[in-house]
């Protein structure tokens, strides 16, 4: 299912009908965009986990995500940070490693995210592997690695 059913003209532009608003979908259509992940009436519980140790469980799902053709970058994750005033921002980064000590990613310390982490060292990550219906959302205090 595509979000917008429009044709693209030969010059690469969208062809819109007269009653279309650019970039907007009817609210009813947006509300209806939902895929069931589990049968109705069921929910994901700790009983569904293979391991109750968080890094071991992450490792199992990460290895699975690495084997799925439909997941091109299983190490892609969103990183949410906030300024010292609490203004949030989120962007995609790449996982470079993980262990019992946490998750490793690289950043430029002078970038916006680097400055936000300097002001407020708490962050959340989100891995979303839709083809395997898994999502992992670790949050932790961020520490600079020794160079």
N, C-alpha and C positions, 0 to 999 in steps of 0.2 A: 504494500500500500504506500503510495507516495503522498506526501503532505499536501502538495499543490498539484492539481491536474491542469497544467497549462502547456501550451506548445511553445517551442523556441523557434523564432524566425531564423532565416538563413544568416542574418548578421549577428546571431547570438543573443538577441533580446527576447524577453518574454512577450508573448502576445496576450494581452488582457482583454476581457470582455468589458463593455461599457459600465457594467454594474460592479466590477471588481475594485476592491481597495488594495493598493499595492502593499504587500507584506502582511495582510491581515487575513485570517481565516475566521469563518463564523464560529462563535463560542461553542455552539453545539458540537461542531466537528472536533474542536480541540478537546472538549470534555470527554468525547467518546474514544479518544486515542488511549487505549489501555490494552495491554496484552496480559492474559492470565499467566502467572508464573507457577501457581499450584492450583489444584482443583478447588472449586468453590467450597468454603467452609474449613479449609486447611490453612495453616500458617507454618512458617519456618520456626522451629524451636531448637534448643540446644541438643535435643535427641538426634537431630539430623547431622550433627557434626561428627566427623571421623575422629578428631582430636579435640580435647578441651583445652589444650595448650595453644594460645593464639598464634604464635609464630609457626608452629608445626601445622596447624590448620591452614594458615595462609600459604605455606610452602606447598601443601597438597593441591590447593586450588590454583596457585600460580603455575605449578607444573602442568596441570590440566589445561589451563588457558594457553600455555606455550605450545601445546600440541594441536590446538584447534585452528584449522585453516582460516576461519572467519575472523580471527583475532590477529590483526597485523602487528600490533604493538602491545603485548600483554603487560609490558612494563610502563605503559602510559598511565598516568594518574593525575587527578586534579589535586592541586595544593591550595588550601584555603588559609589565608593569613588575615591579620587585622592590625590596624594601627594601634598606638597606645590609647587612642580615644575610642577604639572599638569599631572603626569603620572597616568592614570586611572587603576582601577581594579574593578572587579565585582564578587560577590559570592552570594549564596543563604543563606537566614536567615529566621527566623520565626517571624511573627507579633505576638506581645504579648498583644496588645491593641491599641485603637485609640479613639480620641476625637477631639473636636474643636481645641485642642492644637497641634494635630499632631499624628504621628504614633509611637508606642513604639516597640522596639526590644532590645534584650540584646546582649552584646558583652563583651569579655574580653578586658579590656583596654590595655593590653600588647600585644594583637594580632596585626597582620598587619593592619586590618581594624580599630582597636582601635587607633593605632598610626597615621594612615592616618586621622582619624576624629579629632585627637588632633591637627595635623598640618593644616588641611583644613576642617573646620566643615560643609561644604556643601556636600550634597549627594542626589542621586536620587534612588527611589524605582521603582520596576516594578512588578505588579501582572499580570499574564497571565492566564486567565481562558478559555482555548480554547474550552471546551465543550459548554460554553454559549456565545462564541464569544465576550468576553469582555477583555479589557486590561486597567489597570489604572497605570499611571506613575507620582506619586507625587514627587516633589523635594522640599527640604527645608534645612534650617540650622539645624544642629543636636545639641541638648543640652543634657548634662548628666542629668539624673533624680536624685533627691535628694535621698540619701539612707535611 
